[in-house]
């Protein structure tokens, strides 16, 4: 059985419509200047509030990655629903987004 985590806040913190979401992301990236960073980028820290609040700030970080290729991306975020000590790792097969399904790398 294939287990896919559905988007929890699509339509609230960002558009659930793929065309609208793509257009919003393209707009934020196009109006955000590229900042020069010396050295190799090993990670970025990006806010994750609603796009109207933090989208432009996130665009600065994501714009640094334009043209780069990645084999694996690791996303770390806090739990917003329940407090617990330690960490939690999603053991499902994929995450669904308005822009498509992203498979998890279980290896």
N, C-alpha and C positions, 0 to 999 in steps of 0.2 A: 504494500500500500504506500502510495506517495503522499507525504505529509507536507503541505504548503502553508506557511504562516501568512494569513491575510493582512493587508495593511490596516493598522489600528486607527489612524487619524487622517486618512485620505479624505479630502473634502472638508476638513476642518482646519488643519495647519498648512495644507497645500492642496491644490486642485486635484480632484479625483479624475477629471477628464484628461486623457493623455495629451491631446492637442493643446489644451490650455496650459497644462503643466510644462510641456516642452517649450511653448512660447514664452512662458514666464521665466524659465531657466535661461533660455537663450537671451532674453532681454537683460536679465541680471548680469549675465556674463559679458554681454556686449557693452554695457555702460560702466563696467568695473575695469579700471586700469590694471595692467599687468605690473606687478611689483617685482623688481629684480632681486633674486635671492642668490647669494654666492654659496657654492657647495651643492652637495647632493641632498635631495629631499627624501627623508626616510619616513615621514609621517606628517599629517596635518591635524590640527585641532579645529573643529568646526562647530559653531553653535547649532542647535537643532530646535529652536523655537519656531513658531509659525513663520512662513516665508516673508510675510509683510513686516515682521519684526527683525529677522536676522538673515534673510536671504541675501542681501547685498554683502553682509559681512562674510557669509559662507562663500560667496562668489569669489572673494579675494583669494581664499585658500584653494578652491577648486580650479580657478584659472591658472594657478601655478602648475597644475598637472596636465594642462592641454598638450597633446601630442605625445605624452608618455604612454607606455604600455605596461600593464601589470599582469602577472600570473595569478597572484592572490591578493585580496584586499581583506583586511581585518577591521571590523567595526566594533568599537567598545563604547558602551553607553550605560547610563545608570538605569536602574529599575524605577519606573514611575508608578507602579501599581502596588508594590509590596516591599517592605524592608526585610532584608535577611543578611546575615553575615556571609562574607565570601563572594563567590561569583556564580553565575549561571550561564550555561552554554546551551543554545538552542540545538536540539538533536534532530530536528526535522530535515527535510530534503531541500527546501527552497523557501525563499521569501517572495511574495507577490507584491508588485508595485504597480501603480497606474501605467508605468512604462514597460512592464513585462515581468517575467518571473526570473529570479536570480537563484541559481542552484548553490547550495552550500558545499564546501569542500570538506568532506568528512575525514579525509586523510589527515 
